[in-house]
């Protein structure tokens, strides 16, 4: 487990004790969100760390909804990372790639095609496992909007992934 460096101080020169206490839990949330998208442990750790750096910098504003905020930022960083990655990553040779890697790539591809709001709602709700209320706070909308966005997003994913599965069968 990666730990926060000791002696990290905020702008006033005082260690942010609340941030320090929540660091490990926040890292786990950020890591899970990123790993569900990128599927590479090192990349997920990088996304989680970057999201925590950004959270620390904005801690007084972010603290009331830190879990949702870190999950959202980490997921967005992971999506950005997958967009920059070559189509066939050299991390896993195509000859040794198993079925799970192919399924993960299909899900990431389908997620990329969703409108941003639907993608955020689906990732935060089902990949990061946040409650509807936490997702609503993170997205700055109502719980009803979250329900609508996740419902539409899941329907698009089912349709898209169903077509891809039929094409490979």
N, C-alpha and C positions, 0 to 999 in steps of 0.2 A: 504494500500500500504506500502510496506517495503521501508524504506529509508536508504540511506548510512549513516553509523555512522559519526557523526561530528568529526572533528579533525583527520581524516585519512590522513596520510602524506606519500608522496613518499620518496624514498631513500635520496633525497637531503633535506628533512625536509620541503618542501613546499607542500601545499595542491594542488593536481592536479585539478585545477579549471575546465578544459575542461571535465575531467572525471566526476566531480561532477555535471556539467551542463547537461551531457548526461545520468546520472545514471538511472533516471526513465524510459526514453525511452529504454535504453538498457535492463533494467530489464524486461520491457514488452515484448520485442523481445525474450529474453531468456525464459521467462515464457511460452509464446505461443508455442514456439518450443518444450519445454519439455512437456507441458500439452497435446499437440496433440499426444504424444507418450505414456506417462505414465497414463494419465487420472485421476491422484490423485493430488489434489491441493497442499498438503504439499510437495509431492515429486517434483512437478514441481517448486515450490518455492526454494527448496533445490538445484535443478539443476541450476536454474537461478542465485542464489546467488553464487554458486561455479564458474560458468562461469564468473561472474563479478569479483570475486576475482582474477581469472586467467588473466582476461583482464587488471585489474588494475596493476598487477605485470608486464605486458608486454606492458603497455599503449603506449609508444612512437612508438613501432613497429605495434601495433594493431589499433591505432587510425584512420588511413585513411579508413579502412574498418571494423570498430567496429561492426556495426549491423550484418553484415554477419558472422563475426568471433564469436560473442557471440551466435548467432543462431546455428551455427555449433557445437560449444563446448557444448552448452546446450542440443542440440539434441543427441549428442554422449553420454553425461552423462545420459540422459534419457534412451537411448537404453541399456547402460550398466546396469542401475538400473532394467530395465525389465528383463534382462537376469538373474539377481541374485534373482529376486522375485519368490516365489513358483508359480507353474502353477495355482493353485486356491488360490488367495490371500484371507486372512482372513478379509481384510478391508471391503468387501461387501459380506455378506453371500450369497451362491449360490441360496438360495430360494428367496431372494429379488432382485436379479440381474435382471435388465431390458434388453431389446433388444439392447440398445445402448452400454452397457458394452460388450456384446457378439460381437457386430460389431467391437468395438475398439480393442478387443483382437485378432480378426481375422485379422485386418489391421496390428497390431503390429507383429503378427506372419508372415504375408506375407512380411512385410518390412524386417524382420530378414533374410528371405531367399534370398533377393536380394543381388547381389554383392555390396560391400561397396560403390563404386563410384555411382552406380545407386541409392542406398538408400540415400546417401547424397544429390544427385541432386533432388530427389523427395521430400525429407523432406524439404530442404531449399526452393525449388520453390513453393510447394503447401501447406505445413503445416505451414511454417514460412512466406510464401507469399512474398519472395524476388523476385526482378526482375532477369531476366536471366543474366544480366551484374553483379549484385551483387553476384549471385550464382557462376558465373565464377571467380570472384575475390576471393571469399571465398575458392573455391576449387583449385585455382591456375591453371586454364585451360581456354580454349577459350569458347566463347558463343556457338559455334557449338558443342563442346564436351558436354556442358550442355544440349543442345537440344537433342542430340543423347542419352545421358544417361537417361534423363527424359522420352523420348519416349519409350525406351526399358524397363525402370523400370515400367512405367505405363502399358505397354503391359503385363509384367510378373504379375503385381498386378491384372489386369483384369482377366487374365487366372486363377490365383490362387484363387482369391476371387469368381470367377464364379463357379469353381469346388466345393468349400466349400459350396456355396449357394445351388448348385444342390444336394449335399450330404445330406443337412439338410432338403430339401423339400420333 
